[in-house]
Amino acid sequence: MLLPIIAVLIGVAVAPLTASEVANDAKVIANTLDLDDLKIRITPLQGSDNPSPLLVKYTSSACTIYVNNGATAHAVWNRFLSDADGEYAAALRDFAVAHEIGHCVVARLRSEAVEMPPLLGTAGAVLPVGSVTSGAVSSAFTGDETARGISIKNYDEIASDLIGLHFIRIAHPTAFDPVRNRVREVRAQLAAKDPMHDSSGYLAERNLASIAKLVERFE
């Protein structure tokens, strides 16, 4: 979900996120990355108090993105985009949508038993779910990681950030560095409260290249 990527900046109000906007963005992302097989669907989420503007659910039949414009979610979205305009604002919105689609990409590849690469970063290597190695960073929740000195991070969230950035590099090349910097900044700001979603030390070129190769499997 988008919530962990939200900045705490306050600025000029932005228009609510709409299902039609997300649908258009998702179509462009799917066409650009050859992800039509995911069967992406966009569904408005009515009457929800969930604070995330975008949520996602993957099944073998569809990748469904839920657009939430509840009061809390809109406030979150407003803070995320309040200091952005022009192509930068469009790129941030595209990143958010591509991040959610990224969850479906990872889920689809996992369902096909595709081997996922470790993601190398400042805190060590984040391993795919199901892998636990002493001294590494793991997203496999076995209950004994803290005792064994293994930090917990969410592989899927980091991979989805990288997929989002992979798309931004293709579609918004001039906004790539500002978007990556924003993602890195906000993830780091929230690391103390939400370390599992902290991708700030994992957005380097080598990880982008690894994730790009996974996305290419859809071509």
SEKE-351201 format. One record per residue (C-alpha): residue in one letter; residue number from 1; x, y, z. Coordinates in steps of 0.25 Angstrom, whole numbers, plus 5000, padded with zeros to 4 digits. Example, Ala and Ser with C-alpha at 12.3 -4.5 7.8 and 13.67 -1.06 7.14 Angstrom:
2
{type:A, seq:1, east:5049, north:4982, up:5031};
{type:S, seq:2, east:5055, north:4996, up:5029};
//
This chain:
219
{type:M, seq:1, east:5000, north:5000, up:5000};
{type:L, seq:2, east:5004, north:5014, up:4998};
{type:L, seq:3, east:5003, north:5019, up:5013};
{type:P, seq:4, east:5018, north:5016, up:5017};
{type:I, seq:5, east:5023, north:5025, up:5005};
{type:I, seq:6, east:5015, north:5037, up:5010};
{type:A, seq:7, east:5023, north:5050, up:5013};
{type:V, seq:8, east:5019, north:5059, up:5025};
{type:L, seq:9, east:5019, north:5072, up:5017};
{type:I, seq:10, east:5008, north:5081, up:5017};
{type:G, seq:11, east:5005, north:5090, up:5006};
{type:V, seq:12, east:4995, north:5094, up:4995};
{type:A, seq:13, east:4983, north:5085, up:4994};
{type:V, seq:14, east:4983, north:5076, up:4982};
{type:A, seq:15, east:4971, north:5069, up:4975};
{type:P, seq:16, east:4966, north:5056, up:4980};
{type:L, seq:17, east:4972, north:5044, up:4973};
{type:T, seq:18, east:4961, north:5038, up:4963};
{type:A, seq:19, east:4959, north:5024, up:4958};
{type:S, seq:20, east:4959, north:5029, up:4944};
{type:E, seq:21, east:4973, north:5035, up:4946};
{type:V, seq:22, east:4978, north:5023, up:4952};
{type:A, seq:23, east:4972, north:5014, up:4941};
{type:N, seq:24, east:4979, north:5023, up:4930};
{type:D, seq:25, east:4992, north:5022, up:4938};
{type:A, seq:26, east:4991, north:5007, up:4939};
{type:K, seq:27, east:4988, north:5005, up:4925};
{type:V, seq:28, east:5001, north:5013, up:4921};
{type:I, seq:29, east:5009, north:5006, up:4931};
{type:A, seq:30, east:5004, north:4992, up:4926};
{type:N, seq:31, east:5006, north:4995, up:4912};
{type:T, seq:32, east:5020, north:5001, up:4915};
{type:L, seq:33, east:5025, north:4989, up:4923};
{type:D, seq:34, east:5017, north:4978, up:4915};
{type:L, seq:35, east:5009, north:4975, up:4927};
{type:D, seq:36, east:4995, north:4973, up:4920};
{type:D, seq:37, east:4995, north:4958, up:4925};
{type:L, seq:38, east:4993, north:4963, up:4939};
{type:K, seq:39, east:4979, north:4968, up:4935};
{type:I, seq:40, east:4979, north:4981, up:4943};
{type:R, seq:41, east:4966, north:4986, up:4949};
{type:I, seq:42, east:4963, north:4999, up:4956};
{type:T, seq:43, east:4952, north:4999, up:4966};
{type:P, seq:44, east:4947, north:5011, up:4975};
{type:L, seq:45, east:4947, north:5008, up:4989};
{type:Q, seq:46, east:4935, north:5014, up:4996};
{type:G, seq:47, east:4933, north:5018, up:5010};
{type:S, seq:48, east:4947, north:5013, up:5015};
{type:D, seq:49, east:4954, north:5019, up:5027};
{type:N, seq:50, east:4967, north:5012, up:5022};
{type:P, seq:51, east:4978, north:5023, up:5021};
{type:S, seq:52, east:4984, north:5018, up:5008};
{type:P, seq:53, east:4980, north:5025, up:4995};
{type:L, seq:54, east:4983, north:5012, up:4987};
{type:L, seq:55, east:4982, north:4998, up:4991};
{type:V, seq:56, east:4984, north:4985, up:4983};
{type:K, seq:57, east:4980, north:4971, up:4982};
{type:Y, seq:58, east:4986, north:4960, up:4973};
{type:T, seq:59, east:4979, north:4947, up:4969};
{type:S, seq:60, east:4982, north:4938, up:4957};
{type:S, seq:61, east:4970, north:4945, up:4950};
{type:A, seq:62, east:4973, north:4960, up:4952};
{type:C, seq:63, east:4982, north:4970, up:4958};
{type:T, seq:64, east:4972, north:4980, up:4965};
{type:I, seq:65, east:4976, north:4993, up:4970};
{type:Y, seq:66, east:4966, north:5000, up:4979};
{type:V, seq:67, east:4965, north:5015, up:4979};
{type:N, seq:68, east:4962, north:5021, up:4993};
{type:N, seq:69, east:4957, north:5035, up:4994};
{type:G, seq:70, east:4952, north:5035, up:5008};
{type:A, seq:71, east:4955, north:5047, up:5016};
{type:T, seq:72, east:4968, north:5041, up:5023};
{type:A, seq:73, east:4973, north:5035, up:5010};
{type:H, seq:74, east:4971, north:5048, up:5003};
{type:A, seq:75, east:4979, north:5056, up:5013};
{type:V, seq:76, east:4990, north:5046, up:5012};
{type:W, seq:77, east:4990, north:5048, up:4997};
{type:N, seq:78, east:4989, north:5063, up:4998};
{type:R, seq:79, east:5002, north:5062, up:5007};
{type:F, seq:80, east:5009, north:5053, up:4997};
{type:L, seq:81, east:5007, north:5063, up:4985};
{type:S, seq:82, east:5006, north:5076, up:4992};
{type:D, seq:83, east:5019, north:5082, up:4988};
{type:A, seq:84, east:5020, north:5076, up:4974};
{type:D, seq:85, east:5015, north:5081, up:4961};
{type:G, seq:86, east:5016, north:5079, up:4946};
{type:E, seq:87, east:5024, north:5066, up:4941};
{type:Y, seq:88, east:5029, north:5064, up:4955};
{type:A, seq:89, east:5015, north:5062, up:4961};
{type:A, seq:90, east:5011, north:5053, up:4949};
{type:A, seq:91, east:5023, north:5045, up:4952};
{type:L, seq:92, east:5020, north:5043, up:4966};
{type:R, seq:93, east:5006, north:5039, up:4963};
{type:D, seq:94, east:5011, north:5029, up:4953};
{type:F, seq:95, east:5021, north:5024, up:4963};
{type:A, seq:96, east:5010, north:5021, up:4973};
{type:V, seq:97, east:5001, north:5014, up:4963};
{type:A, seq:98, east:5014, north:5006, up:4958};
{type:H, seq:99, east:5017, north:5002, up:4972};
{type:E, seq:100, east:5004, north:4996, up:4974};
{type:I, seq:101, east:5005, north:4988, up:4960};
{type:G, seq:102, east:5019, north:4984, up:4965};
{type:H, seq:103, east:5012, north:4976, up:4976};
{type:C, seq:104, east:5005, north:4968, up:4966};
{type:V, seq:105, east:5017, north:4966, up:4957};
{type:V, seq:106, east:5025, north:4960, up:4970};
{type:A, seq:107, east:5013, north:4952, up:4973};
{type:R, seq:108, east:5011, north:4946, up:4959};
{type:L, seq:109, east:5026, north:4943, up:4958};
{type:R, seq:110, east:5026, north:4936, up:4972};
{type:S, seq:111, east:5013, north:4928, up:4968};
{type:E, seq:112, east:5021, north:4923, up:4956};
{type:A, seq:113, east:5033, north:4919, up:4965};
{type:V, seq:114, east:5042, north:4929, up:4958};
{type:E, seq:115, east:5055, north:4931, up:4966};
{type:M, seq:116, east:5056, north:4945, up:4972};
{type:P, seq:117, east:5069, north:4952, up:4973};
{type:P, seq:118, east:5074, north:4957, up:4987};
{type:L, seq:119, east:5074, north:4972, up:4988};
{type:L, seq:120, east:5087, north:4978, up:4993};
{type:G, seq:121, east:5087, north:4990, up:5002};
{type:T, seq:122, east:5093, north:4998, up:5013};
{type:A, seq:123, east:5087, north:4988, up:5023};
{type:G, seq:124, east:5091, north:4976, up:5016};
{type:A, seq:125, east:5084, north:4967, up:5006};
{type:V, seq:126, east:5069, north:4966, up:5007};
{type:L, seq:127, east:5065, north:4952, up:5003};
{type:P, seq:128, east:5052, north:4947, up:4997};
{type:V, seq:129, east:5041, north:4941, up:5005};
{type:G, seq:130, east:5045, north:4927, up:5010};
{type:S, seq:131, east:5060, north:4930, up:5011};
{type:V, seq:132, east:5066, north:4932, up:5024};
{type:T, seq:133, east:5081, north:4933, up:5026};
{type:S, seq:134, east:5088, north:4937, up:5038};
{type:G, seq:135, east:5095, north:4951, up:5037};
{type:A, seq:136, east:5086, north:4955, up:5025};
{type:V, seq:137, east:5073, north:4963, up:5024};
{type:S, seq:138, east:5061, north:4955, up:5023};
{type:S, seq:139, east:5046, north:4956, up:5019};
{type:A, seq:140, east:5043, north:4942, up:5024};
{type:F, seq:141, east:5035, north:4943, up:5037};
{type:T, seq:142, east:5039, north:4931, up:5045};
{type:G, seq:143, east:5039, north:4938, up:5059};
{type:D, seq:144, east:5054, north:4937, up:5062};
{type:E, seq:145, east:5060, north:4947, up:5053};
{type:T, seq:146, east:5063, north:4957, up:5065};
{type:A, seq:147, east:5070, north:4947, up:5073};
{type:R, seq:148, east:5078, north:4943, up:5061};
{type:G, seq:149, east:5082, north:4957, up:5058};
{type:I, seq:150, east:5074, north:4957, up:5045};
{type:S, seq:151, east:5067, north:4970, up:5042};
{type:I, seq:152, east:5053, north:4969, up:5036};
{type:K, seq:153, east:5049, north:4976, up:5023};
{type:N, seq:154, east:5038, north:4974, up:5014};
{type:Y, seq:155, east:5044, north:4969, up:5001};
{type:D, seq:156, east:5031, north:4971, up:4993};
{type:E, seq:157, east:5031, north:4986, up:4997};
{type:I, seq:158, east:5045, north:4989, up:4993};
{type:A, seq:159, east:5043, north:4981, up:4980};
{type:S, seq:160, east:5031, north:4989, up:4977};
{type:D, seq:161, east:5038, north:5002, up:4980};
{type:L, seq:162, east:5048, north:4998, up:4970};
{type:I, seq:163, east:5038, north:4994, up:4959};
{type:G, seq:164, east:5032, north:5008, up:4961};
{type:L, seq:165, east:5045, north:5014, up:4959};
{type:H, seq:166, east:5048, north:5005, up:4947};
{type:F, seq:167, east:5035, north:5011, up:4940};
{type:I, seq:168, east:5039, north:5025, up:4944};
{type:R, seq:169, east:5052, north:5024, up:4938};
{type:I, seq:170, east:5046, north:5020, up:4925};
{type:A, seq:171, east:5033, north:5029, up:4925};
{type:H, seq:172, east:5039, north:5041, up:4932};
{type:P, seq:173, east:5054, north:5041, up:4931};
{type:T, seq:174, east:5056, north:5056, up:4935};
{type:A, seq:175, east:5048, north:5053, up:4948};
{type:F, seq:176, east:5055, north:5040, up:4951};
{type:D, seq:177, east:5065, north:5046, up:4961};
{type:P, seq:178, east:5055, north:5055, up:4968};
{type:V, seq:179, east:5045, north:5043, up:4970};
{type:R, seq:180, east:5056, north:5034, up:4975};
{type:N, seq:181, east:5061, north:5044, up:4984};
{type:R, seq:182, east:5047, north:5046, up:4990};
{type:V, seq:183, east:5045, north:5032, up:4991};
{type:R, seq:184, east:5058, north:5030, up:4998};
{type:E, seq:185, east:5055, north:5042, up:5007};
{type:V, seq:186, east:5041, north:5038, up:5012};
{type:R, seq:187, east:5045, north:5024, up:5014};
{type:A, seq:188, east:5056, north:5028, up:5023};
{type:Q, seq:189, east:5048, north:5038, up:5030};
{type:L, seq:190, east:5038, north:5027, up:5034};
{type:A, seq:191, east:5048, north:5016, up:5036};
{type:A, seq:192, east:5048, north:5016, up:5051};
{type:K, seq:193, east:5033, north:5014, up:5051};
{type:D, seq:194, east:5032, north:5005, up:5039};
{type:P, seq:195, east:5046, north:4998, up:5037};
{type:M, seq:196, east:5039, north:4987, up:5029};
{type:H, seq:197, east:5036, north:4997, up:5018};
{type:D, seq:198, east:5049, north:5005, up:5018};
{type:S, seq:199, east:5055, north:5003, up:5004};
{type:S, seq:200, east:5064, north:5016, up:5006};
{type:G, seq:201, east:5077, north:5008, up:5005};
{type:Y, seq:202, east:5072, north:4999, up:4994};
{type:L, seq:203, east:5069, north:5008, up:4982};
{type:A, seq:204, east:5083, north:5007, up:4976};
{type:E, seq:205, east:5086, north:5004, up:4961};
{type:R, seq:206, east:5089, north:4989, up:4963};
{type:N, seq:207, east:5076, north:4986, up:4970};
{type:L, seq:208, east:5068, north:4994, up:4959};
{type:A, seq:209, east:5076, north:4985, up:4948};
{type:S, seq:210, east:5072, north:4972, up:4956};
{type:I, seq:211, east:5057, north:4976, up:4956};
{type:A, seq:212, east:5057, north:4981, up:4942};
{type:K, seq:213, east:5061, north:4967, up:4938};
{type:L, seq:214, east:5050, north:4961, up:4946};
{type:V, seq:215, east:5040, north:4971, up:4939};
{type:E, seq:216, east:5045, north:4967, up:4925};
{type:R, seq:217, east:5040, north:4953, up:4927};
{type:F, seq:218, east:5026, north:4958, up:4924};
{type:E, seq:219, east:5031, north:4962, up:4910};
//
